Amino acid sequence: REFMLNEVAKEMAGEEQDEEEEDFGDHYFAKYQKALWDLFEKPQSSAAAKGMSLISVGVVLASLCGMCINTFPWMQVKDIHNEPVDNPKLALMEAICISFFTVEFLLRLAGSPDKIAFLKGAMNVIDSLAIAPYYLTLFFLPPPQLDPSEVADSPPVEEEETEFGNVGRIMQVFRIARIMRIFKLARRSVGLQSIAYTVRTSWKDLGLLFSLVLMGMLVFGSLAYYIENGEEETGFYSIPQGMWWALQTLTSVGYGDFTTETVLGKLIGGMCGVCGVLVMALPIPIVVDNFADYYSEQKKLEAKELRREAQVKLDKIAMKQEELSKSALVETIKKTEMEFVGSPSLLKRNGSIIH
């Protein structure tokens, strides 16, 4: 919060913060490395970089849609063991998307001015974790056998099937990491970056919120358990179960899987609901303020960057116009000199002077 207030004060005072220039060195490939880095990391630097950013976002969305559609039973196919496996067409789309992510990651690594800092970056770690499950599945799991003729002549090997089954369960856990691709969108979205920054800087406020919720769960869950435990077919058979009911009530979710039956239990439930409104309402405005401050700052910096890039383009255009005007002036002077030297009156005058 204090950091954001300082940033806002600096912005209002007109103090500009110069961005740290990347050091690409002075070797032969430095300019190509910088161009590669700008292409993937600075969408506002050129039209090609903006197009690459849109392509990257499109591939991420296509990959996520394919991953979700692939879970429909009518989209899955059965292998020879009557087990559901990925649709071949969606598997091909998945391979294309992973290939794009891999090439993009390697090119960004090649263009990075600091390779160690690049590999330590949080977003780059997420990118690598989103790519790794596919290659783990590719190298450690056998391909699905869809055609019965492929294994018609092969003898059954129970040990290998058991081993591959265990590996398959482990790989299934790793494949859950594919949902981390959604975080790749945070690289292109100011809003998602603002949310991440808000969570990181508001940990005290969020900790207060979780503490209040936990206290409410323990108090109201315990009361509900001791009041409702004696009822027939009650869902309050333990204090943790009562805490689960209290969490639903405090957060205004209310799944309704089990409810209080006695009058005193309903009174406790009403008090729990009212306290939940107060608990959720107190810390939230602080978190919202942090989000709004950071988001507005990011928008100002983005607008400043756009103005700077527009000014650079205008300067280039002005320089080209000045060069064209100078070249036109030189051509006009040369043409005038040639006409002046080649005029008949000047030749007669020069001839009389010679005689």
ABEGO torsion letter per residue (X at the ends): XAAAAAAAAAAAAGBBBBBBBBBAEABAAAAAAAAAAAAAABAAABAAAAAAAAAAAAAAAAAAAAAAAAABAAABBBBAAGBBBBBAAAAAAAAAAAAAAAAAAAAAAAABABAAAAAABAAAAAAAAAAAAAAAAAAABBBBBABAAAAAABBBBAAAAAAAAAAAAAAAAAAAAAAAAAAAAAAABAAAAAAAAAAAAAAAAAAAAAAAAAAAAAAAAAAAAAAAAABBGBABABAAAAAAAAAAAAAGAGAGABBBABAAAAAAAAAAAAAAAAAAAAAAAAAAAAAAAAAAAAAAAAAAAAAAAAAAAAAAAAAAAAAAAAAAAAAAAAAAAAAAAABAAAAAAAAAAAX
